[in-house]
Amino acid sequence: MPNVVFVAPILSENASRMIEAVASLPDVRLGVVTQDPAEKLSPVLAMKVAGHWRVDDVLDAWQLSWAADELAKRMGPIDRLFGAYEQLQVPLAEVRERMGISGMGAAVARRFRDKSEMKDALRAAGLPCAKHALVESADEAVAFARNVGFPVVIKPPAGAGAIATFRADDEASLREAIAKAAPRPGHAALVEEFITGDEYSLETISIDGRAVWHSLTHYYPTPLEVLRNPWIQWCVLCPREVDDARYDDIRKAGSRALEVLGMDTGLSHMEWFRRADGTIAISEVAARPPGAQITTLNSRAHDIDFVRAWAEVMVFGTFERPTRKYAVGAAFLRGQGSGRIRQVRGLDQIGRDIGSLVVDVKLPVVGQAAAASYEGDGYVILRHSETAVVMQALQRLISVVRVELG
């Protein structure tokens, strides 16, 4: 019976779903480390957890190590230690190394987290990615931009989810963005050339360093454009035809990138572009499950519980490749205006037009404050055997439904 410890900052809906998936695996003794008290676990989930340890900061490797030690005293030696949160990957790896727990090591975790180190490794291997530089001052950023040309993108080297990411179209906007990033000696900002084109993601399951499964998503429009325009209702499309020849280049480059970065066993999320001339460029890679409802989309595309499948990968190192039955897509509903949600228009019309395609819904709640996240105030997930049908329905949905604020 493996002793497994799952780590999450808080017992959110997503974290609880993952804890439930791990707990549902056969013959697993599960411990949980979180900043929330054990009372935040639902009564049903609490019965499935063998141990809980609360810390003040799960991102502090010392506190995480202390919690793992205490759980090991109660449960026995820990066989697996993992979590899904991006910022947790390095401290988790450091604790695994200290305790002799199998899994990704600290050097590999840092290579995935530090986007500058990541791009250095990818470029050295001949893989296409954006030109970049670490800068500690506005003058260094301007010098880089003059060399590669505007626009450029400014982001933290260990960012996630396009948070604190800015586009600069000229020197004035670059200096403004650098002032927000506040780089200084020993605390650099990452500046990259801005790649134009269609943006996608590539999700990959790897077992013992070998890619055994993949999926693709297409963003409409790019996440950075969504952040720059908080009124945009955007979509994520997972086509059914992920094995088509038109994706051969990114499948090959993606597998090679994971090999270069040191991926062993787990689920990865790679963001990439296809330029107007047809060439590809890798943006960045994360060694954890994707956001933007992509995990749910893959559950619906294959008629499986993809979270449980990920848990099996992390605990047992096994994965049964599923059959892709559908194209799926998510439309994210975002408020028009400012203030709280006043009303949602167009739902009845959408129900009549495409209601048969809807498989998941989270509707905006009237009276609640507008969400700051790029996922917005709600979403609708659609499914059909034909990709074109899903794409057309997504466009119809975001053109009809309106979330009004005021």
Secondary structure, DSSP 8 states (H G I E B T S, - for coil): --EEEEE-SS--HHHHHHHHHHHTSTT-EEEEEESS-GGGS-HHHHTT-SEEEE-S-TT-HHHHHHHHHHHHHHH-S-SEEE---GGGHHHHHHHHHHHT--S--HHHHHHHH-HHHHHHHHHHTT--B--EEEESSHHHHHHHHHHH-S-EEEE-TT--TTTT-EEESSHHHHHHHHHHH--BTTB-EEEEE---SEEEEEEEEEETTEEEEEEEEEEES-HHHHHH-TT---EEEE-S-TTSGGGHHHHHHHHHHHHHHT--SEEEEEEEEE-TTS-EEEEEEESS---TTHHHHHHHHHTS-HHHHHHHHHHH----------EEEEEEE-EESSSBEEEEESHHHHHHHHGGGEEEEE---TTSB---STTTTEEEEEEESSHHHHHHHHHHHHHH-EEEE-
